[in-house]
Amino acid sequence: MTGASSGIGLAAAVELARRGDRVALVGRDPARLQAAGERVREASGERPELFRADYAVLDDVRGLAERLRAAYDRIDVLANNAGAIVLRPVTTVDGYELSMQANHLAPFLLSTLLRDRVGRLVVTASGAHRSGVLDPDDLNGGLRGYRSMRAYGTSKQANILFTGEAARRWPDIPAYCFHPGVVRTRFGADSRLVALGMRIMPFRSPEKGAETLVWLANQDPARLVDGGYYADRRPRRPLRKAIDPQLAARLWVASAKAVGVEP
């Protein structure tokens, strides 16, 4: 479970551990990751394994993949849940707009490096894909005239396109993505306005937002649509720009080039 230090990632990890699954938590902040591990241990009686990685650094993702490969011969479910809303334009050390890297390129790289170990992919997408303006030929396009929600929406559009293309290219690995609803999490915690909105608006709890993730991790693939997009445990149809197979194929090739793997 990536992005497991808080929010729906932690809520899903707790629920999966309660059900008897062996969970591994991936997070960026060591203190929060340790606290999340304690939450899982208290809920299940089993201490999860913890893996620190910063998705703003692709070498961290490569190191994470190496450590996961060393630890596990098989990963039944890889939950690509880590992500961020970036309030100001930021370019990573790898040269990419931060929300595109953290929300799409890093999980794309991790999934590719673990491809032969993974039994199922579950990707946290969002209804925010509606605001996406993805151009695979210019993954840094969002830095010009930067708008945080447009950049976030573009990365979520990429998540849905990635899921569909993974289903086509990797037919032996079921892949699903989902919209968790508008969840009260640490997203945008650096903004006082966003933090205030998170406190006063009727957002979902992380536990409610995690329900579809947990369901997709456990459901019989024969009852699901490979490459499908779900919300509230039901298949939904995202906007056409998020399921265009030609755009998805172009994004895959561009992403592979960006992170230095074979497409």
C-alpha positions in Angstrom: 0.0 0.0 0.0 1.7 3.2 -1.1 0.6 6.5 0.5 -0.1 4.4 3.6 0.9 7.0 6.2 -2.5 8.6 6.4 -5.9 9.0 4.7 -7.5 6.2 2.7 -4.2 4.4 2.3 -3.9 3.9 6.1 -7.6 3.2 6.4 -7.4 0.5 3.7 -4.3 -1.0 5.2 -6.0 -1.3 8.6 -9.0 -3.0 7.1 -7.0 -5.4 5.0 -4.8 -6.3 8.0 -8.0 -6.9 10.1 -9.1 -9.3 7.4 -5.9 -11.3 7.8 -3.9 -9.9 4.8 -0.2 -9.3 5.2 0.3 -5.7 4.4 3.4 -3.6 3.6 3.2 0.1 4.1 5.0 2.6 1.9 5.3 6.3 2.9 7.5 9.3 2.7 7.7 10.6 6.3 9.5 8.2 8.7 7.6 9.3 11.8 4.2 9.2 10.2 5.0 5.8 8.6 6.0 4.4 12.0 2.8 5.8 13.5 0.8 4.2 10.7 2.5 0.9 11.4 1.4 1.1 15.0 -2.2 1.7 13.9 -2.1 -1.4 11.8 -0.5 -3.5 14.5 -3.1 -2.3 17.1 -5.9 -3.2 14.7 -4.7 -6.6 13.6 -2.1 -7.8 16.1 0.5 -8.1 13.3 3.2 -5.5 12.7 3.4 -4.6 9.0 6.6 -4.1 7.2 7.5 -0.5 6.5 9.2 0.9 3.4 10.2 4.6 3.1 10.3 6.3 -0.3 9.8 9.8 -1.6 8.0 9.8 -4.9 9.5 13.2 -5.7 12.8 11.3 -6.3 12.6 8.5 -8.9 15.8 6.9 -7.5 13.8 6.4 -4.3 11.2 4.5 -6.3 13.9 2.4 -7.9 15.3 1.6 -4.5 11.9 0.8 -3.2 11.3 -1.7 -6.0 14.6 -3.4 -5.2 13.7 -3.7 -1.5 10.2 -5.0 -2.3 11.7 -7.5 -4.7 14.1 -8.7 -2.1 11.4 -9.0 0.5 8.6 -10.7 -1.5 8.5 -13.3 -4.2 4.9 -12.4 -4.8 2.8 -9.3 -4.2 -0.8 -10.3 -4.6 -2.0 -6.7 -4.8 -0.1 -3.5 -5.5 -2.2 -0.6 -4.4 -0.9 2.6 -6.1 -2.5 5.0 -3.7 0.3 7.6 -3.1 -0.3 11.1 -4.4 -0.5 14.8 -3.7 -2.2 18.0 -4.6 0.7 20.5 -5.2 -0.4 24.0 -4.5 2.5 25.8 -6.2 4.5 24.9 -9.3 7.4 22.6 -8.3 9.9 20.8 -10.5 11.4 17.6 -9.1 15.1 16.7 -9.1 14.2 14.5 -12.1 12.9 17.4 -14.0 9.2 16.9 -13.9 6.2 18.8 -12.5 5.7 17.3 -9.1 2.1 16.2 -9.2 2.7 14.5 -12.5 5.7 12.7 -11.1 4.2 11.8 -7.7 0.8 10.8 -8.9 1.6 9.1 -12.2 5.3 8.7 -13.2 6.4 7.2 -9.8 3.7 4.6 -9.6 4.1 3.8 -13.3 7.8 3.2 -12.6 7.1 1.1 -9.5 4.5 -1.0 -11.3 6.8 -1.6 -14.2 9.7 -2.7 -12.0 7.5 -5.1 -10.0 5.5 -6.3 -13.0 6.6 -9.9 -12.7 5.8 -10.1 -9.0 2.3 -8.4 -9.0 -0.9 -10.3 -9.1 -3.3 -7.3 -9.3 -3.1 -3.5 -9.6 -5.4 -1.1 -7.8 -4.9 2.5 -8.6 -6.4 5.5 -6.7 -7.7 7.8 -9.4 -10.3 10.6 -9.0 -13.3 12.3 -10.5 -10.9 15.3 -10.7 -9.7 13.8 -14.0 -12.4 16.0 -15.6 -10.1 19.0 -15.2 -7.2 17.2 -16.8 -5.5 18.5 -19.9 -3.0 15.8 -20.6 -0.5 16.0 -23.5 1.9 13.0 -23.5 4.3 15.0 -25.6 4.7 17.6 -22.9 4.4 16.1 -19.4 5.5 19.4 -18.0 2.9 21.4 -19.7 1.1 22.1 -16.4 4.0 24.2 -15.2 3.0 27.0 -17.6 0.2 29.1 -16.1 0.2 26.7 -13.2 -3.2 25.8 -11.6 -3.0 23.2 -8.8 -6.3 21.5 -9.5 -5.7 21.4 -13.2 -2.3 19.8 -12.6 -3.9 17.3 -10.1 -6.7 16.5 -12.6 -4.2 15.9 -15.3 -2.3 13.4 -13.1 -5.6 11.7 -12.3 -6.5 11.5 -16.0 -3.1 9.8 -16.4 -4.0 7.3 -13.6 -7.1 6.2 -15.5 -5.3 6.0 -18.8 -2.5 4.0 -17.2 -4.9 1.5 -15.7 -6.6 0.9 -19.1 -3.4 0.5 -20.9 -1.9 -1.8 -18.2 -4.9 -4.0 -18.7 -4.2 -4.1 -22.5 -0.4 -4.6 -22.2 -0.4 -6.9 -19.2 -3.4 -9.2 -19.7 -2.1 -11.5 -16.9 -2.4 -8.8 -14.3 -6.0 -7.5 -13.5 -5.9 -3.7 -13.2 -8.6 -1.4 -11.7 -8.8 2.2 -10.7 -11.4 4.0 -8.6 -12.7 7.4 -7.4 -12.7 7.4 -3.6 -15.0 10.4 -3.3 -14.0 13.7 -1.7 -12.2 12.5 1.4 -11.0 14.5 4.4 -7.2 13.8 4.3 -3.9 15.7 4.6 -4.2 16.8 1.0 -3.5 20.5 0.7 -2.5 20.7 4.3 -0.1 23.5 3.6 -3.0 25.8 2.6 -5.0 27.4 5.4 -8.0 27.7 3.1 -8.0 24.1 2.0 -7.4 23.0 5.6 -10.4 25.0 6.7 -12.5 23.5 4.0 -11.5 20.0 5.1 -12.8 20.8 8.6 -16.1 22.4 7.8 -17.3 20.6 4.6 -19.2 17.3 4.6 -16.3 15.3 3.2 -16.1 11.5 3.5 -14.1 9.8 6.2 -10.9 8.0 5.0 -12.6 4.7 6.0 -15.5 5.4 3.7 -13.2 6.5 0.9 -11.1 3.3 1.3 -14.1 1.0 0.9 -13.8 0.6 -2.9 -10.0 0.1 -2.7 -10.5 -2.8 -0.2 -13.3 -4.2 -2.3 -11.2 -4.1 -5.5 -8.3 -5.8 -3.7 -10.5 -8.7 -2.7 -13.2 -9.1 -5.4 -13.1 -12.0 -7.8 -11.6 -10.7 -11.1 -14.4 -12.5 -13.0 -16.9 -10.1 -11.5 -14.9 -7.0 -12.4 -14.0 -5.1 -15.6 -10.3 -5.3 -16.3 -9.0 -1.8 -16.7 -12.2 -0.5 -15.3 -12.9 2.7 -13.3 -15.1 2.3 -10.2 -16.8 4.5 -7.6 -18.8 3.2 -4.6 -18.0 -0.4 -5.7 -19.8 0.1 -9.0 -18.3 0.5 -12.5 -18.5 4.1 -13.8 -17.6 5.7 -17.1 -15.0 8.4 -16.9 -14.7 11.2 -19.5 -13.7 10.1 -22.9 -10.3 11.7 -22.6 -9.5 9.4 -19.8 -10.3 6.2 -21.7 -9.0 7.1 -25.2 -6.8 4.0 -26.1 -4.6 6.0 -28.5 -3.9 8.7 -25.9 -3.2 5.9 -23.3 -0.7 4.2 -25.6 1.1 7.5 -26.2 1.2 8.2 -22.5 2.6 4.8 -21.8 5.5 5.3 -24.3 6.1 8.9 -23.0 6.1 7.7 -19.4 8.5 4.8 -20.1 10.9 7.2 -21.7 10.5 9.7 -18.9 11.5 7.1 -16.2 14.0 5.2 -18.3 12.3 1.8 -18.8 11.4 -0.2 -21.9 7.8 0.6 -23.1 
